Amino acid sequence: MRARSGSPRCWTPSTPGGNRPDRGGVRQSGPADRVRRAADRAAQPRIRLLTADYGRFLIQDLLPFVRGEVAITEDPARRTLCGISSGGICAFTAAWHFPEQFGRVISHCGSFVNIRGGHNWPFILRATPRKPLRVFLQSGTGDGVHFTGDWPQGNQAMAKALDWAGYDYRFEFGVGGHSLRHGGAIFADTLRWIWRD
């Protein structure tokens, strides 16, 4: 099966021993109908802020709903937030504010540019004591560049700041654009890396 981006679809990659780890995922995406899509777009400025709002939404609204359906771990080292573009910076921001809830972050083409202050994250990382997070970043030379900033440079600045601050991080920088083509192609390896012991 292939995703819309053309990359292989995967979720639970095999571990080195050939076993599949006990993992599941919760996907939050925008509504399908036109009226709800407009409301979702209106809410985007709130989720793009560097505040704890999106993390609070996950903790107070989404996770209790999920707990009503399935058992989920309370171990932050086994909880990963993942997103692309604004979802990538949202994943990082939520984990930053709530590392006791989310200890792993995967950000594809994260919007670490001047959209609601996203370009400030590298400075914040350098100026704040390290948090117990493991972070995977992915971007490429063909990623977005427009009036709010340069996605390749923003992600490179994040990687340098994570390195400087002593974080457990990995940065995959390719030649792709603002899509999941590269991130999807390496997603199984990304999951193995983020969930390693």
Secondary structure as the mmCIF struct_conf table of DSSP 4:
data_model
#
loop_
_struct_conf.conf_type_id
_struct_conf.id
_struct_conf.beg_label_comp_id
_struct_conf.beg_label_asym_id
_struct_conf.beg_label_seq_id
_struct_conf.end_label_comp_id
_struct_conf.end_label_asym_id
_struct_conf.end_label_seq_id
STRN STRN1 ARG A 2 ARG A 2
TURN_TY1_P TURN_TY1_P1 ARG A 4 SER A 5
BEND BEND1 GLY A 6 SER A 7
STRN STRN2 PRO A 8 PRO A 8
HELX_LH_PP_P HELX_LH_PP_P1 ARG A 9 ARG A 9
BEND BEND2 TRP A 11 THR A 12
HELX_LH_PP_P HELX_LH_PP_P2 PRO A 13 THR A 15
TURN_TY1_P TURN_TY1_P2 PRO A 16 GLY A 17
BEND BEND3 GLY A 18 GLY A 18
HELX_LH_PP_P HELX_LH_PP_P3 ASN A 19 PRO A 21
BEND BEND4 ALA A 32 ASP A 33
HELX_RH_AL_P HELX_RH_AL_P1 ARG A 34 ARG A 48
BEND BEND5 LEU A 49 ALA A 52
HELX_RH_AL_P HELX_RH_AL_P2 ASP A 53 PHE A 57
HELX_RH_PI_P HELX_RH_PI_P1 LEU A 58 LEU A 62
HELX_RH_AL_P HELX_RH_AL_P3 LEU A 63 ARG A 67
TURN_TY1_P TURN_TY1_P3 GLY A 68 GLU A 69
BEND BEND6 VAL A 70 VAL A 70
HELX_RH_3T_P HELX_RH_3T_P1 PRO A 76 ARG A 78
STRN STRN3 THR A 80 ILE A 84
TURN_TY1_P TURN_TY1_P4 SER A 85 SER A 85
HELX_RH_AL_P HELX_RH_AL_P4 SER A 86 HIS A 97
TURN_TY1_P TURN_TY1_P5 PRO A 99 GLN A 101
STRN STRN4 ARG A 104 HIS A 108
BEND BEND7 CYS A 109 CYS A 109
BEND BEND8 VAL A 113 ILE A 115
TURN_TY1_P TURN_TY1_P6 ARG A 116 GLY A 117
HELX_RH_3T_P HELX_RH_3T_P2 GLY A 118 ASN A 120
HELX_RH_AL_P HELX_RH_AL_P5 TRP A 121 ALA A 127
BEND BEND9 THR A 128 THR A 128
BEND BEND10 PRO A 132 PRO A 132
STRN STRN5 ARG A 134 GLY A 142
BEND BEND11 ASP A 143 ASP A 143
STRN STRN6 VAL A 145 HIS A 146
TURN_TY1_P TURN_TY1_P7 PHE A 147 THR A 148
STRN STRN7 GLY A 149 ASP A 150
HELX_RH_AL_P HELX_RH_AL_P6 TRP A 151 TRP A 164
TURN_TY1_P TURN_TY1_P8 ALA A 165 GLY A 166
STRN STRN8 ASP A 168 GLY A 177
BEND BEND12 HIS A 178 LEU A 180
HELX_RH_AL_P HELX_RH_AL_P7 ARG A 181 ALA A 185
TURN_TY1_P TURN_TY1_P9 ILE A 186 ILE A 186
HELX_RH_AL_P HELX_RH_AL_P8 PHE A 187 ILE A 194
TURN_TY1_P TURN_TY1_P10 TRP A 195 TRP A 195
#
